[in-house]
Amino acid sequence: MKKFMMSLDDKIYEKLEELAASRGISVQELIRALAIPEWLSKQDFSVTAKAKKVSEFYGGPEKEK
């Protein structure tokens, strides 16, 4: 199993604690059950999106000289 570490601003962590407590779960469970799936659902993992990011990183298509 892969693991990662996350650093959060104190105010953000406090808000996550409140949300988790209101659901009767831990902050870790909240992040696993809600935050990560929601973030993933908003990402575009298509080949077209990846190609666009690569193109933007390298300054777009080459211009003719």
Buried (B, 14 or more C-beta within 10 A) or exposed (E): EEEEEEEEEEEEEEEBEEBBEEEEBEBEEBBEEBBEEEEEEEEEEEEEEEEEEEEEEEEEEEEEE
